[in-house]
Amino acid sequence: MSTAGRLRLIIVVALLAPLAPVSPSAAQRPQQRPIIVKEIAVEGARRVQEAVVLGRVKTTVGSPFNPTLLSEDIRSIFGLGFFDDVQVRVEDFEGGVKVTFVVNERPFVRDVDFAGNKAVKTTELQDKVDLKLGSVYNPVDVQRAVEKLRDFYEDEGYFEVQVTPNVEKFPDGDVRVVFSIVEGRQIKIDRILFKGNKGLTESELKDALATRERQYFILRGKVQRQRLDEDVERIIQLYNDHGYVQARVESTDVAVDREKARVTVTFTVVEGPQFKVGEVKLNGITLFPEQEVRRQLKVKPGDVFSRSKLRESLRGIENLYGTIGRASVDVVPKTEQVPGQNVINITFDITEGPEVFVERINISGNVRSQDKILRREIPLHEGDLYTLQKKDRARQKLVNLGYFEKVEVTTQPGSDKTKIIVNVEVTERPTGIFSLGGGFSSVDSFVGTIDLAQRNFLGRGWEVAVRLRGGGRTQQGVISFTDPWLFDRPLSGGFDLYSNTRQYTEYRYETLGTALRLGHPFLEYWRWTLGYRASRDRISNLSDVAALSAELQDQKGVQVTSAVSGGVGRDSRDNVIAPTKGGQSNVSAEFAGLGGDSKYVKTGVFTTQFYPVWFGHVLGGRVEADYGFGWADKPLPLFERFYLGGPNTIRSFKFHTISPKDDAGQRIGGSTQVLGNAEYIIPLPFGFRLAGFFDVGNVYGFGTKFDLTDLKKGVGGGIRWQSPFGPIRVDYGINPDRKAGEDFGAFNFSVGTPF
């Protein structure tokens, strides 16, 4: 019998053997010689390598031919997912058999495209499907992608969307999958309804939702499934905060009116009873008086029970212990319902734990900035006692560097309960500026600018800037350098080289000079500063009217100024660009007369403060007073005198227009000024803010008697924008106490903060 015939017989016997009884005589027959597998091959594989197929095969060359094992091999190869069909061919070969696995490859996805989408970008749709270029084509995957696309569109309010997959074959068998999309109308929200609510009003529930009937008071809202799921949690949380601890949302129904292209969202709630707070107990307190800990509690006996207030109480106790280095404190709030009553007793079990020390500080996200410029700002070091104040201060100081878009300071447990790891994660922002362009301000009119600045030069924290500015009224050139940590010590040092020219209504003022600066922090938030300035100042080009003023004529010409200055200040603002809390105070003095022509003394004091009110609103204020005088029979130079008016002082007057006048009616500046400002800031979307303000102040001296009842005022409003180029402000101030010759108000456009 040939090998092929024997093979067929073996296969038949293998299939029929389980069905036939085995007789003793059959068992005694001599066994035939086994058929040996001499070669194994793969046929039909184009992209899938032969080794990948054979790697799943248990049949080996030299082993006896086994039909059962061959069936398992076929299933294993098919399980790879690369083939539509797998067959086996067995042939006589060199005294044995050759086994060939014949495969039919599935096509590969060479291209995925979308057609008909207008409201949604193609790149966004590509992120929603799992089809990848070069993957094996599978109709099940395509249908799953269709469902995901449909769900995504419905989440965006397109309930009429139609998604049809089209498969186009290339000559080599690969395919291109095109999803044809008919988006239909975006169906907006008509109404949001609630059923079953009795303890809370519909308006209270709507205020808690992320889904809105109206966006920005004008546009209709849209339905998003993920947002609806979040809204269910928001509703439950709101009920929990009003004592309804058993409340639940039974259903969320979205009814689509396709004729009007509107949906009605209905939440069905089951409120349950309202619970109140019974006893509030504290256990485990040894380091504080119990009354001090109770001050941190937001839940009081008799109050309506609130889970949010319970969490706030927990955080308050933890923060209190954090102030004394007990960050490992464990506070466990336990709630217990009084049987038969709608009352919940609360017990705070406090395990005070040991003092906690900083084991390690990890810094991440700083690509350009060196580690040391972050570490030197952090008031925590390895081995220090960890306190919450130091953690908050670390974040505040890093934010105020201005190098980072985001700063997060978090902690994690250390190697034991006495250690903690501090993680500082930052996201850097561009700190370099190169701009060539123009602008407009209410002070300088149209100007052209060239700015080249780097606030974090070479990643070492150095501040380097070159600025050129020119316009019809002003020309300015500045070169400055500041090292905030001179010699790697907390000593800031720097210099400025400047040349400025400004054309006032009465005269032209030119100054050329240099300034040196030093500063050093001390205590918390405090800093002293020292400075030296040498300049050449020139008053020229008096107008015909100004030439009639004897005071201005005396100031005409060139003066050399050599002056030293010093100051002490405190800055606790949470953000120097857009503060919401904290403040800044400073006392300074300048003495001129160490050589040169100018001999004068100037002193000043100011304080600002910012208070968070509610919903992100901020109330800010400033009070300032300055005084100067000449000595050695020298008057206070004209260019060192005080003027008010403009975007940073009293905004109902134009720049530099509040000033004492001489007998010729010319503004000659004053020796004393007082100033007060108040602002109320309301945040808006996209980095905008509204502001209402009230300004008051005046300038005295040189013939004007000091009189605090004689004050100029300004009241008005404006808009702020936190642009990529810095804070931009537009204000209009009205003069509510207008006198003869004064304008009704003034428009101010400027860059920077008002105070």
ABEGO torsion letter per residue (X at the ends): XBAAAAAAAAAAAAAAAAABBBBAAAAABBBBBBBBBABBBBBGBAABBAAAAAAABABBBGBBBBAAAAAAAAAAAAAAGABABBBBBBBBBGGBBBBBBBBBBBBBBABBBBBGBAABBAAAAAAABABBBGBBBBAAAAAAAAAAAAAAAAAAGBAABBBBBBBBBBAAGBBBBBBBBBAEBBBBBABBBBBGBAABBAAAAAAABABBABBGGABBBBBBAAAAAAAAAAAAAAAAAAGBAABBBABBBBBBBAAAGBBBBBBBBBAEBBBBBBBBBBBGBAABBAAAAAAABABBBGBBBBAAAAAAAAAAAAAAAAAAGBAABBBBBBBBBBBGBBBBBBBBBBBAEBBBBBABBBBBGBAABBAAAAAAABABBBGBBBBAAAAAAAAAAAAAAGABABBBBBBBBBABAABBBBBBBBBBBBABBBBBBBBBBAAAEBBBBBBBBBABBGGAGBBBBBBBBBBAABBBBBBBBBBABBGGBBBBBBBBBBBBBBBBAABBBBBBBBBBBBBBBBEBGBBBBBBBBBBBBBBBGBBAAAAABAAAAAABEBBBBBBBBBBBBBBABABAABBABEBBBBBBBBBBGBEEABBBBBBBBBBBBBBBBBGGBBBBBBBBBBBBBBBGGBBBBAAABBBBEEAABBAABBBGABBBBBAAGBBAEBABBBBBBBBBBBBBBGGBBBBBBBBBEBBBEGGBBBBAABBBBBBEBBBBBBBAAEBBBBBBBBBABBBBGBBABBBBBBBEBAX
